[in-house]
Amino acid sequence: MTVCAHAEGELGIHYAVVAGVDSIEHGFYVNDEDIDLMKKQGTFLSPTLIAGHQIAVYGKGKMTDFSYQKMCQHVDAFYAHVGKAIKAGVKLALGTDAGTFKNPLENTAKELTELVRAGATNYQALRAGGLGSAELLKIDDEYGSLEEGKYADFLVLKENPLENVNSVEQKDKMVYQHGVRKF
């Protein structure tokens, strides 16, 4: 069983990491001690930065002033702490927090851009969305990378996402699932 903790505050993150969860979702205020412990234990971080970004950029007048102001006060710290975890080598998985403000499921690829903005390389962000997430879910023996014997789930893009991670957002991309083109 994979155990993930929805933890934003420092104490909640700490208790979850010490308890041995497999993943921290968000990790707004992950501290250096917990970053070290996450690395040691192999705990993943699934930041879902896009959720905070969308509120801070588009939330004014569209949601309660309290919620908007709260995110605006904390979003820079969110990126800074996640960036520190990324630079330290904490394992990453791609989360969506889909359904939150201005964050529909079809915009999941935007999280890759936000991971890069926080300090991930294009490769680290793309790995989070593929092999990192498969490892977290313990299905990496069948998914997450293009290898013989694994399900071939992949995109065909006009640009190389290792050079421009935003290319994954291409509208007319070809999507293959289990080696079969879906659209």
Phi, psi and omega in degrees: 000136176265129182245120179243143180244126174280098187224124180248317183279157185303314183291318178298319177298313182301310181299320181293317180294315179298324179289345175092027177299160179279331184209144171256125176265122182089278180074034181318308187243044176295131183257173184300318180300315181287328174300313178299316180293321177298317178297314182298318184273346184080024179289132179275158171239127176241087192293324187049053179301329183302326181298313178293319179302312184297321178295312183296324183276320189243000189279340184301123180078356182252349180217179181299146179299324178301309182296318180296310181298320180301313180293318180301325180287337187244348188296322179294320177296322178304307180297320181295315181291317177297318178301320178296318179295319179297311181297330179283345178097020174296140179295141182244142169233155181264120175249168182242320191055029182305141182101348175282174186311124176054033185224068179285157182305323183292351178259017182306323182300337179297336177298328178299316178299319181290325175298318178295319178300327180280347177129357177287150170283165176303319180298313180300318180295313180296321178296322178302320181282348181242264186296323179300312179294321178296320178297315179303316182278000178061039176236018184289352174284345180238338187226167169103343178207158178271100180217154178302132178092353178257158174293134183269089174253119184200168177245151170246119186239159178283328182244158178281116181291344174288337176265326180218097185299334178295343181298339178295339179278001179311130184290321185258031179292155175267134182243125178246135176234125183055035177081001182248131180292126180263325173191000000 
